Each structure stands twice: as structure tokens, then as C-alpha cells.
């Protein structure tokens, strides 16, 4: 997130402010990510205001990484199904053009 056009952006996580360098066109995405992380950290911390911040941050990061991995796996499964479907369609089209019957 850093480059020559980087600008300082303030975000809040668990009532602590952090300043991050961010390109102007990435600001909205960064703010949305910070809000998501803050919500996840608050969910993990729950009512235990004494929970160590580093532990809450690591658990939030692990939860979000797990969710991302599940979505990637789901996307990979869809990609494989699309490839299979396209292969079937290609075989059927090839059969139409070369005169062999398709399944």
C-alpha cells in the first residue's frame, strides 16, 4: 500500500488510531477493510475488555484468512466445473462439425 503517491489515512481499530500510507484510489477499500477488521476484533474480544490486543488481532487475522481460504476453495471448485462444462460443449460442437454423434 505504499508508493510515491501515498497519503496518510487514519483508521481506528478497537478504539486505537493508526495512520497508514495509502494511495488515494485505494482509500475507500482500506477504510472498508479497516471496518471489517475492527468488527471482527470486537466480535472476538466480546465483553472481555482486558483481552490482550495482540491476541485479539492474531485471532481476527486468522479468522479472516480462514474465510478467505474458504472463498478461494469455493471459487476453485466453480472454476473446475466451468472448465468441465466448456470441455463438454467443445466436444459437442466438434461432434456437430465432424459428423460424430455427441453424448
C-alpha positions as a printed Julia matrix, in Angstrom:
103×3 Matrix{Float64}:
   0.0     0.0     0.0
   2.9     2.39   -0.23
   4.12    4.33   -3.24
   5.18    7.83   -4.23
   1.52    8.97   -4.28
   0.89    7.59   -0.81
  -1.16    9.74    1.56
  -1.65    9.27    5.3
  -5.02    7.79    6.26
  -6.2     7.36    9.85
  -8.08    4.21   10.8
  -9.44    3.06   14.16
  -9.18   -0.48   15.46
 -10.59   -1.23   18.9
 -10.58    2.48   19.75
  -6.91    2.88   18.82
  -5.92    5.11   15.95
  -3.39    4.08   13.34
  -2.04    6.1    10.43
  -1.41    4.15    7.26
   0.09    5.27    3.95
  -2.37    4.66    1.15
  -2.8     5.62   -2.49
  -5.83    7.9    -2.97
  -7.66    5.41   -5.2
  -7.28    2.68   -2.54
  -8.61    4.78    0.36
 -12.21    3.51    0.24
 -11.05   -0.09    0.08
  -8.67    0.45    3.0
 -11.44    2.04    5.08
 -13.78   -0.88    4.32
 -11.05   -3.38    5.26
 -10.36   -1.49    8.5
 -14.07   -1.54    9.36
 -14.25   -5.28    8.66
 -11.18   -5.92   10.82
 -12.46   -3.7    13.63
 -15.8    -5.54   13.64
 -14.05   -8.93   13.69
 -11.76   -7.83   16.52
 -14.74   -6.55   18.54
 -16.58   -9.83   17.93
 -13.59  -11.83   19.18
 -12.93   -9.59   22.14
 -16.6    -9.67   23.15
 -17.18   -8.26   26.59
 -13.65   -9.02   27.75
 -12.11   -5.55   27.6
  -8.94   -6.91   29.2
  -8.17   -9.3    26.34
  -4.66   -8.71   25.02
  -4.78   -6.64   21.84
  -2.15   -8.74   20.08
  -4.1   -11.94   20.77
  -7.35  -10.39   19.52
  -5.56   -9.12   16.39
  -3.99  -12.52   15.63
  -7.3   -14.36   16.13
  -9.11  -11.83   13.92
  -6.45  -12.18   11.22
  -6.65  -15.98   11.42
 -10.46  -15.91   11.17
 -10.38  -13.59    8.16
  -7.64  -15.66    6.49
  -9.73  -18.79    7.02
 -12.79  -17.13    5.48
 -10.67  -16.0     2.52
  -9.31  -19.53    2.04
 -12.84  -20.98    2.06
 -13.92  -18.47   -0.59
 -10.86  -19.27   -2.71
 -11.57  -23.0    -2.46
 -15.19  -22.38   -3.42
 -14.04  -20.3    -6.4
 -11.59  -23.02   -7.46
 -14.41  -25.58   -7.41
 -16.57  -23.34   -9.56
 -13.67  -22.78  -11.96
 -13.16  -26.54  -12.35
 -16.89  -27.03  -13.01
 -16.86  -24.27  -15.64
 -13.85  -25.86  -17.36
 -15.6   -29.27  -17.39
 -18.76  -27.71  -18.84
 -16.81  -25.85  -21.51
 -14.92  -29.02  -22.43
 -18.24  -30.86  -22.81
 -19.61  -28.08  -25.0
 -16.46  -28.1   -27.16
 -16.76  -31.86  -27.64
 -20.42  -31.47  -28.65
 -19.58  -28.69  -31.1
 -16.7   -30.69  -32.53
 -19.1   -33.6   -33.0
 -21.51  -31.4   -34.9
 -18.83  -30.23  -37.28
 -17.1   -33.57  -37.88
 -20.3   -35.62  -38.09
 -19.74  -37.8   -34.99
 -22.66  -38.04  -32.55
 -22.34  -36.24  -29.21
 -23.29  -37.62  -25.81
